[in-house]
Amino acid sequence: MREHKNIVILTGAGISAESGIDTFRSAGGLWEKHRVEDVATPEGFARDPELVLRFYDMRREAIQTKQPNPAHHALARLDADWAGELLIVTQNVDDLHERAGAKRVLHMHGEHLNAWCTSCDVRSPWTAPLIDRPPCPVCAARTLRPDVVWFGEMPYGMDRIYAALRTCDLFVSIGTSGAVYPAAGFVQNAVELGADTLELNLERSQGSGMFHQTRLGPASELVPAWVEEMLA
Ligand SMILES: [Zn+2]
């Protein structure tokens, strides 16, 4: 591949799986034994808010016991040392990129460690449970919900993502199946705009055919090796 200056990196479940974080698997339609319609849609929340709040309380508590792995650390190093533009777009709602030290991170599906107040529309850092309906730190309304993008809701930061894709000359996808839009369209977008594209994944994905190059293996091995190449 030629020299690159501006990079967009998309990360997905595969990078957090090696830190022991289970994520929604579309194949079975289940997340920790719950139906996706029940815990990851606005309708499910309206139907049974206690179930949904309890579910995310458990997830929020669980991720705080997990640690970033070598793939997160390698990306944080790239972020720190890369002189050009760089944006890590993550589909993950954990904070492992940040805890590894990465700064240029965009959470397109929200974050477990934020609570979103539907009264004042402010998102506040949040590590405690929501089940007891604590007051919003800004407006005191008891209308906090998980700041996680559910099915049927608009992902965050799409304008910023597409702007970064327009100017990038390298798009890298790490640990994501390439099956869920709009993220699945990013590689297509990047190719059309003339960027080189690289996929790092455990196994071939539905989107593999779209990439100029695919490397297969665990993220904790592939990502540090790739970052070494980039910074060499
Ligand atoms: Zn509020």
Residues whose N, C-alpha, C, O or C-beta is under 5 A from the ligand:
A	BS01	ZN	C117 S119 C120 C136 V138 C139 A140 A141
